[in-house]
């Protein structure tokens, strides 16, 4: 079996496993004061998991897909990523993060780490033949997912005024 980008595939799958784990842990923290917020964050982690698994398949098994199949796989990967990002924003907006100093700190940290990962990915960085900018981004984004997780664990739903 020919794997086209083994490290990228593995780091993508690692990000999928991390997001699945973090989402499942968050599910155990649903309570009466954070139902909406936690559900949105869990859905975002599910979206990241789906995008990561599809992205890993795209990078690892590209030679087994037709051009149109590969394009469709990538499009669904991008849509799942965008959906997950939208749910992260929705989770932050639905929460009291603006009035919660600790939650705000974790949200800002996760956002900054995400932007750092995007910046590294855009450089085209390579460390040897096997480790590239995508792999670095995936590892940085796993750290950002953990920071977002810390935010989601401490904030509560925004109260109606």
TAPEVEN-V515835 format. One line per field, one symbol per residue. ss: DSSP state (H for helix, E for strand, - for the rest). burial: b if it has 9 or more other C-alpha atoms within 8 Angstrom, else e. Layout:
ss: ???
burial: ???
//
This chain:
ss: -----HHHHHHHHHHHHHHHHHHHHHH-------HHHHHHHHHHHHHHHHHHHHHHHHHH-HHH--HHHHHHHHHHHHHHHHHHHHHHHHHHHHE-HHH-HHHHHHHHHHHHHHHHHHHHHHH--EE---EEHHHHHHHHHHHHHHHHHHHHHH--E----
burial: eeebbbbbbbbbbebbbbbbebbbebbeebeeebbbbbbbbbbbbbbbbbbbbbbbbbbbbbeebeeeebeebbebbbbbbebbbbbbebbbebbbbeebeebbbbbebbbebbebbbebbeeebbeeebbbbebbbbbbbbbbbbbbbbbbbebbbeeee
//
